[in-house]
Amino acid sequence: MQIRRRARMRSQVIFAGIIAMVGAALPALPAVADVPQPPPAVVPNNSKVSTDQFIVRFKERDRIQSAERESFFGRAASAVGASVQAVRTTATGGDVIKTNRKLAPEEADDLISALAADPNVEYAEPDVIMRPYSVAPNDTYYPIQWAHSVEPGGIHVREAWDLSQGEGGVVAVVDTGILDHSDLNPNILPGYDMISTAAVARDGNGRDADPTDKGDYNSAGQCGVGVPAESSSWHGTHVAGIIAAVAGNGKGVAGVAPKAKVVPVRVLGLCGGYTSDITDGIVWAVGGNVPGVPVNPNPARVVNLSLGAEAACPSSFQSALDFASTRNAAVVVAAGNENIDAAYVSPANCRNVITVAASTRAKQRAYYSNYGNNVDLSAPGGDMRYQVTDGIVSTLNNGRDVATGEEYYIKAGTSMAAPHVSAVAAMITVMKPSATPFEVEQRLRANISLMSYCAVCGTGLLNAAAALKDVWMDVTPIVPSKPTIEGKPQVGETLTVYTSPWVPVGRLAMHYQWNRNGVPIPDGYPFSYTLTPEDLGATLSITQTGVRADGTSASAVSAPTAPIAPGPLAAVEPTISGSAYVGSVLTAETGTWEPSPVDHFYQWNLGGAPIAGAVGKDYSVVNEDAGKPISVTVTGSKVGYTTQSLSSKPTVAVVPADKVVSPLPATFAEAPYMQGDRYTIPASPGVEYQVDGVTVAAGTHLARGQVRVVAKAEDGYMLRTGAPAQWTAYFSMRGPNFTAPAVSPFKDVLTTQQFYKEMSWMADRKISEGWVAADKSRTYRPLTPINRDAMAAFLYRMAGSPDYTPPAQSPFNDVLTTQPFYKEMAWLAETGISTGWTENGARSYKPVTPINRDAMAAFLYRLANKPDYVAPPWLPFNDVSPSQQFYKEMAWMYESGISSGWTDAYGSRTYQPLSPINRDAMAAFLYRMP
């Protein structure tokens, strides 16, 4: 099967030939063999529906007030957890109501039952959405019109018919003319024969008002050397049938736009047609003036050109196309059948055209179709190489050379693709008469089905339903949905608008305007609105406006809220700063009341009774107040909000002036070594002093590490406001600088050994004297892990061996009172440096267990009296995490310079928290204590 363009050059004038097609007559259809059966009975669909809109009709509506109806609707909707609003009244007297959300089928049934149960209700039913039906027409060959279908290669024609079938649309088919055909005649308007040469026209004259196709048959060589003989194509009739064959008449085929009209313009005859005739045909078709020819009484909004030649776009052709564009007519052209770039084919390469390539039933580019950047989109053109019915069936004639009887033929080509697009373009212009050719082109290109394996077929495959739905979205009247307001109607609360979908869905830009008593609030545009004092007593509503891209709009206004009530203040219980004694000044602390700012008013009370004139933020305590507690009542006031009052907790009973004391300061004395460090508590009347929460008697006491002394008033006394009441000192634990001796005090410790200085310092301070051998020499055993009992002795001696008498009863069940280092271990327990382990209510110390590095950090931190310290969020040790036990103590060790851990060959640092500590490293830790 060869598809070619019949075109040639004659007298150096370009003839535009018909784009070639392959055709086949339809085979006779077999008679029906079975006895016809009646269609099955229609069974009502009683399935439940999901909806958000209902119709309720009252028996005597006029006797029921609107407020009563709305209250009734609200009670019924509350049964399904929804709110409801009245939308409108129907022409038949029903109330249309809308819920705030779409109800499930079961919920919808429950609401209908609740509504219908009222004796005043005549009926209640869902407001069911109905859609137009597009059933397959009964045309004989419609089952093989696959191009209309929703199968992969189809363009969804029946879905498009729900919106338009082209009624009122006019398409000019500029082609070979038209033949009498009963399946086409009702949709044919008067046309014109624009062929100016009688020989080409074959009708014995030039131009005339009869566009009848006289045949374009030719003998071999008649149209040029090597051009074979051809029978008549009846091309225009086939194209017209694709566009507007009558549907539903029980015979033949259905056009894509079966109610559109076709204006046949004959421009092609023997061997094709002159460009001058074709361009005049275009101008006449769209209502332009052609000399010697009456004006077309039915100007076309769409022109179909299923013709062309391999050539650049002639200027005269472009002028005609430009004129058509000025007359608001879209021109649809075939891309051509040469399997080449359409840039080389005219008029596909002209401006102001919609160029159409051919697609197959498999949704692919037809093998013959031209392609390229000039192609706007594709449409069914068919491919009959493997299956005849994979072509495009349409109206034709049985005559070989001259017309005889009407028939239907299947053909393939871009000539068949273009009229599919022309038909849809016509339906677009019917739905939107103001659509420009550019807009028609853009809507066709934007609403397509994606094709397989073709990047040069335009934007994709024509989708009639999508294109018309796109237009419908812009032309259908905007149907608003009344917005609702949710939120508490009181100052300070936020109101939010809730909306249901508007029609058309997705095509409207929504704008919101809040109104106070029906008057727009300046800057009141947000989707939500926070009520202000200006709204007090007013009602609020919101206007929702949907705006199309073309500027058309519609608005809906919500029902007003209840009058806005005062809002509550978020109050904080006040407190009193200052000490309650005669001569002091007390201050009311209000905290933060919201929304700020809030005006505060004060009333001071003595023993619960208001003090006359005491209405300031501050209050000076007088002699008459002695012996009674004082409180303050704070009242908050703000416009638009409810006034609120809160009272503070009362102070202690006011202390007389002679019972107000200023503590004498504690003093500190640091000696060279820890055993000499002291702090002194003065004898200060009415004052007691505490260290670590324990009351300490007046006098001088041994100090260790951090010492914090806090002064507190004794019963019946009060500290003077502003008087110093806390003193803190840190006593160094290391002592003076130390120079290691030239001779090691220990036989097993070399002077060149790591930590020699620290171990000799231990001996010098008598913290550790090691072990004495039979020859009187001493050993230190530096690489031996230190046990917990020996460690207790080290810490006790480090603290200066304070006077201490251990208890007669051991604090640990695994430490005997006669055991070595019992005193030191008991001292650790009493000072809180070690609490041991509690198991089954009994405490153990595990004295001969080596101590690990993490526990050692805790012991040293407590030995220093838990100095003030905040651990950093991380440490440089990759084996210590912030969630680990003793993390704070290990961090203190690192930041105090006591331990820097180990650095491996890769630069990674570790602390090894669970490793036992050896005696040499223990000496280093103690020596580095701050």
Helices and strands as residue ranges (DSSP letters): E 9-10, E 13-18, E 22-25, E 51-58, G 61-63, H 66-78, E 84-89, E 95-103, H 105-116, E 121-126, G 142-144, G 146-148, H 157-161, E 170-175, G 185-187, E 192-193, H 198-201, H 235-244, E 261-266, E 273-274, H 275-285, E 302-305, E 307-310, H 315-326, E 330-334, G 342-344, E 345-346, E 354-359, E 377-380, G 388-390, E 392-397, E 406-412, H 414-431, H 437-446, E 448-449, E 461-462, H 464-475, E 484-486, E 494-498, E 509-516, E 519-520, E 528-530, G 533-535, E 540-547, E 553-557, E 567-568, E 575-577, E 585-589, E 599-606, E 609-610, E 618-620, G 623-625, E 630-637, E 641-642, E 644-647, G 657-659, E 660-661, E 667-669, G 674-676, E 678-681, E 687-691, E 694-696, E 699-702, E 706-713, E 718-719, E 726-730, H 756-764, E 771-772, E 778-779, H 788-798, H 822-831, E 837-839, E 842-844, H 853-863, H 887-895, E 902-903, E 909-910, H 919-927
